[in-house]
């Protein structure tokens, strides 16, 4: 846990051109005694406060949490929970993030055109404002995930967006499932070994808002079953009270334009090679992640598959 706290502090350190602002808090029922060691670790890392509240006062606590998240994301997310989310909950961990960065090489605004966006079978499914740039970028075709990966650095060069474009008629879900075969670090090692090439990158200007009211089923499918089971879960380092995670809720927003990216996210946990191409066309469903290159940790990730003119 100490390593986790150290890495988190490192990621939140801003640079002149890029910032990742984070705020965390733990809301605990006033009848639960949080272990001293856990409280010390939280305070040492500067990861927020442990707030004792009458958590069964659902309306008040929901308003308190939502105000906290709204402030932390500069108004990008104004509601994370509703009163009914707090029923039968004894502790809630809230984490809010806001990323803002400008591209190292901005996309020329005059090159952006309204163009078709296609599905995985090359059928047109809508229109997007497609940004275009030609410059030297790290890009490779990765046969393990059957997708082309291109790195779009932000101006501080510490953060980058990785864009994963599936090969030909490969399904995006298959690419995402295959990501477990590789590591972020290995992608950047390959980039470093082979160096950048001149490439024409086309991708939509977009804004995505996602609302995952229940990530529980997804995590259970990924094998994290015991933490949600009252008979199996154990968190003795947090409290001497029988805790388990009853639900996870996440809301996120990301905006990508010619100038750069603004992204916000809030999460609350409730305890109860082929030859690479010179063109990268993200004019069909693709996956993306914003990565801290110092720690190789993705700070945001998402998929774009529903076109809209933005």
N, C-alpha and C positions, 0 to 999 in steps of 0.2 A: 504494500500500500504506500510505503514511503516513496518508492520509485515512481508510482503513479502520480503522486502529488508533485514530485519534482518535475516530471515531464509536463504536467499540466501548467505549472508556473512558467516553464520555458516557452511553451506555445503561446501563452497570453502576453509575452513581452512584445510590445509594439515596435515597429520600425518607422522611419520617417514617411515611407510611401504606403505602407500596408499596416492594417491593424486588425487584430482578432480580440475583440473585447468579450470577456466572460464574467459571469456572475453566478454564484451558487449559494444556495441556502437549504437548510434542513429544517423542516417543520415537524415537530414532535408533539404528540399528545402530552399535556401537562402531567399526566399520571405515569409516564414512562421515564425512567432514569437512564440517560445515555452514559455509557461507560467513559470514565475520565480519559483513558488513553486515546479513544477515538476522538474525543473533543480536542485533545491536544494536537493530534495529527491534522485535524481540519484547520485549526487556528494557525499552526505552524506553516501550512501551505497557503494560507491566505485565501482559502476557498469559500469564504462566506461564514455566515452565522448559523448557530443552532438555536432555533426559536421554539420555545415552549409555548404552546397555544392550546386553547380549548377546542380541539380539532373537530368536536361534534357540533360546534357552532359553524355549520357548513357555509352559510352565506358570507359570514365575516372572513373566514379563512380563505375561501375562494377569491374574494375581492382582494385580500392581502397578497395572495400569490400572483394574481393577474396584474396588480399594480407593480409588483416586483419585476415580473417578466417584461412588462411594457417599458419600464425604465431601462432595464438592461439591454433591450434591443432597440432603443431609441424610437419606440412606438411602432416598430415593424410588426410585432406580435402583441396584441392587446388582450387576448383571452386564451389561456392555456387550459383552464379547468372550469367546470361548472360545479355548483354545490353538490349535485348528485354523485360526482366523482369521488367525494370524500366519505361516503357512507362506508362504515366498517373499516376505516383506515386509521392506523395509529401513528404512522410516520410517512412523510413525503419528502423526497429529495428532488429539488428543483435546480435545473441547470439551464442557463440561457446564454446564447452566443450571438455575436454579430461580427461578420467579416466584411471588410471593405478594402479593395485593392484595385489599382490601375494596371493595365497591361504594360509590360516592358516596351512592346511595340504595339501601339493602338491600331485597331482596324480602321482603314480610311472610311470615313462616313460616306463619301461620294461613291464608294464602290458597293454600298449596300443596296440590294435590289429585292423586290418582291418576287419570289421564285416558288416553284412547286416543292412540296415535301412528300416523300414517298413512304409506303409501308415496307415491310421486309420482303415482299414479293414484287417490289418495284411498281406498285400501283399508286397513283397520286391520291393523297388523302387530305390535302389542304395546301394553304399558302403560308409562307413565312417571309420575314425580312431577312434575307441571307447576307451575312457579313462575309467579306472576302479580303484576304491578304496573301501576298506572296513574299516570303522572306526565309531566312535560315532558321529551321526549328529541328529539335530532336523528334524523330518519328520512326517507328519500326512496325513491321507486321509481326505479331506474336502468334506463332502457330499453336501454342498451348491454349489460347483463348479464342483463336480464329478471328482476330480483330486487329485493326490498325490502331496504334496508340500514338497520339501526338501531344507534346508538352507545350503549353502556352504559359510562359513565365510572367509573373507579375513584376512590377518595376523594382522591387527590392531584391528579386531573385531568390528569396528564401521560400516564398510560396509559389506554387505553380498549379495550373489546372491541367489535369490529364483528361483527354477526350478519347473514348474508346468507340471506334466505328466498326460494327460487325462486317465481316467479309461477305460480299455478294449477298446471297439469300440466307445467311446465318441469322438465327433468331437472337434478339437481344437478350432474352432470358437465359439462353444457353451461354452467352458470353459472361453474363453476370454470375451464373452458377460456376463457371470455369475459373473465376478470379481466385478461388481458393487454391488453385494450383500454383500461383505465382505470389510474389511479394512486391510491395511498392519499391522496396530497396533494390530488388533485382531489376526492375524496370529502369530505374535511374542508373544502375551500374551498366546496363546495356547501352543506354544513351551515352554515358561517359566514354565507354570503350569505342564506340563507333562514330560519335560526333554528329553535329547537325548537318542537314542538307537543305538545299533550296526546295521549298514545298509550297504549294498553293493550298491554303486552308479556307474552307467555306463552312460556316456554321450559323445557325439562326441567332438573331437577337431575341432574347426570351426572358420571361419572368415566370417563375413557377411558385405556386403556393400549395403545400401539401399538408394534409391533416390526417395523421394516423391515430385514430382514437383508441386502438388497441393493438399494440405490437406483441402482445402475449403469445398469440397463436404462431406468429412468425418465428419468435425465439424458441418456442417449444419444438417447432419443426426443425430448427437448427441444432437441437439437442439439449437446450437449456431448460430441462423439464423440472428438475428438483427444486430450483429456487422459487417456483410458483406453487409447489405442493406443501401445504401446511404440515404434513406428516414427515417431510424430508428436509425442508429448508432449515438452515442453521446460520445465524449471524451473531455469534457470541461476542465478537469484537465490537459490535455496535451497542448492544444492550442485552441484559439478562432476561429479556422478555421474549417469548416465542414469536419471532417475526418471519414473515414470508412476503414475497412480492405478489400482490394481487393483480397488478396491471401496469402497463407502461403506456404513456401518451406522449406523442411527439407532434409538434407543428414546426414547419420550416418554410422559409421564403428565400428565393435566390433570384437575382436579376443580373443578366449578362448583356452588356452593350459593347459598342465599339471602344469605349474608354476603359472599361474594366468590369468589376463584379462587386455587387453588394449582396450579402447573404446573411440570413438570420435563422436561428433555430432555437427551439426551447424543448426541453425534455423533462418529464417528471416521472419518477419511479415511485410507485406506491408499495409500501411494505405492508403488507398483509400478505521454322521460318522460310516463308517464301520471300522473293525479292520485294522490297518495300516500294510503295507507290510514291510518285512525286505529287499526287493530288490526294488530299484528305477531304472528302465530301461528307460532312455531317448533315446531309439533306434527307436523312432517314433516321429511324430510332437509334439513339446512341446513349452511352453511359458517360458520366463525368465525375471527377472528384477533385477537390481542392486539397493539396498536400503541403504539409510543412516539410521542406526538404532537409531540415536540420535533424528532425526526429523520425522522418518517413511516416508520419501519422496523418491519415486523411482527417481533415476537420469538417468537411462537408462532402456529401456524395448524393447523386441522384440520377434519374433517367429522364430523357426527353423523348416522348413518343406521340404527343397530341399537339399537332401544329396549331399555331395561332399567329396572326400578324401583330407584332409588338414593336 
